[in-house]
């Protein structure tokens, strides 16, 4: 949901005792729902809202995803997900989500090169797979190992835009390799290191 640049509108909340509080109305670029901006509600009224399960509460503004479940609509950066599944490669979609546009040939080649540069897994991280029990679920292994990456790349500063980009590249590059390692471990087979000669998907499958 993204607030449109229009004339501001407000709803009025009348509290016991006659006090009134103006609530800003946010309108999305897509969809017909309206949103009441209650971020200053407690500060100005001393009141909280009660919405168990967040059944009618939006938790964030997104410039990436639009979902309308009843109508079967899911968009990534304005593109229907089914179109991306049928006509775009995994790294093209990753570039779209990060940058906001599908890459041209030059941008795609640069992005793929950056990703492949970060696909190798640190030996300390690979060693974690030896500590899981025989019946450990691959997804449980993934959760533990991905958490362990933060101990290997602890130098990153989230306030630095370059570091945020680097963290994204590393996560995209390493996830398919770690997923393959988790699967191999669950079968009792040796893990495989990525090959630069293979594509992003091929490194997951080989």
N, C-alpha and C positions, 0 to 999 in steps of 0.2 A: 504494500500500500504506500502510495506517495502522495503527499499533499499537493494539490494543484494551486497554481498562482492565480487566484481569483480574489474577489472582494470577500473579506472575512465575514463569516456568519457565526452567530452565537446562540446557544440555548440557555435558558435561565432555570436554575435550580432554586426552588424556594424551600428553605429549611424551617424547622420549628422555630417559632418566635418571629417569623416574617423575614428573616435574613435571606438575601438573594446572592447567588453566585453565578457569574457568567462563565459558561463553558464553551470553548472554541469548537466549532464543527469543522472536521477535516474531510475533504472530498478526494477520493483516489483518482488517478488517471484512468484506471480501468475498473469496471464493476460499478454497481449502483449503490452499494452500501455507504452509509455515512458513519463517521467515527467521532465520538465525543472525547476531546483531549482533556483528560482529568489529571494530568501530571502535577498541577498545582492545587488539587482539591484539598489535600490534607493541610498543606501550608496555609491556605487561606480560610479553610472552614473548620479544620480539626476533625474532619470526617474521613473515613475510609470507605471503599466500595467492597462488597461481598459477592464474589463470583467464583464459587467452587468449580475447579476444573477449567477455568478460563473459557466457559462456554459462550460468552459474548464479549470477550476482551481481546483486543489485538495487542501483541507484545512488542511489536517493532514496525518500522517502516522499511520496506524492501524495494530496492531498485532492480532486483534480480528476478524474483519469482512472483507470478500471479496465479492464484488457484481459485477456481470456482467449482467446487465439488459437485453440486447438484447438476450443473451444466456440462460436467466432464471437461472442463477447460484447465489446462496447465501450461503456462508460458514461461520460458526462460529468456530473459532480456527481450521479450516480445515475440519470440519464436515458439510455435507450438512444439511441445516435447516430442510428439509423434513424428513430426517432420525432421527434427534433429536426429531421432533414432534411426530413421530411414535414409537420411541424406548426408549426415555429418559423422566424422570420425570422433573418437573419444577425446583426443587432444584438441580438436577444433572446438568441441563443446566446452572443454576446460578453459580454453582461451576466451571463448565467448563469455563465460561466467565471470572471469577475472577482469577482462578488459571492456566488455560491453559490445564487442563486434566480432563476427566470425573473421578469422584471419585470411588474408590473401596468400598467394603462394609463397611470397618472401617471408611474411610474418609467420606463416605455418612452419616453414623450414627452420627459422630462428628459434621458435618456441620448442619444436621437437628436439633441436640440438641442446637447448638449455635443459630440457627434461632428462634426456639421456645422460647428460653430464652428472646428474644427481641420483642415478638409479642404483649405484653400488651401495651395499649395506655394510655399515661398520661391523667389524668382527665382534665387538662387544654386544651389539644388538643381535647378531646371528647366534651368539652363544646362548642367548636367552631361550631359544627353542629347545635346547638340550635339557632344560629344567622342567618342562611340562610333562605331566603324566601321560601314559599311553592313551587313555580315553579322554584326554582334554579336547574340548570342541574347538575347531579352527577359529571361530569367531571370538571365543574367550582368549585364545592366544593372540589374536590380532589386537584386541583391546589392551592387553598387557604390554605387548611389544611397542605399539604406537605410543603409549604413555612413556615407555622407556626412551623414546627418541628425544624427549625434552632434556634428558640427562646428558645426551651426547651433543646436542646443539643448544647448550645453555647460554651461549654468547649472544643470542638474538634479543634485540630490544624491540618490543611491540610498538613503540612510539616512532620507530624509524621506518619510513616507507620502503626503503631498500630491503631492510630485514624482513618486513612483512611479505614482500614479493619473493624473497629467497625462501621463506618458510613455506609459501604456497607451492613453489617449484619442488621443493624437497618432498612435501607431502604427496603431491600428485605423482612424482617419480617413484617414490618408494612403496606406495600402497599396493600396486599390483605385484611387486616383487615379494613384499611381506605376505600378501594373501597367498601367493604360490608356495612360499616357504611354510606357512601355516598348514596348507593342504597337504604338502609333502610330509610334514612332521606327523600329521594325523594318520597317515598311511604307514608310518615307520620307514619312510624312504629318505635318502639324503637330500638336502636342499640344493637348489641350483642358483648360481650367480647369474645376473642379467648379462645379455650379450648386446653390444652396441649395434651389431649387424641386424638385429631383429627389431620389429616395430614395437610400439607400446603394448598392444594387445598380445603380440606373439611372445613377448617376455613373460606374460602371465600364463600362457598356455603351454609353452614348450617343456 
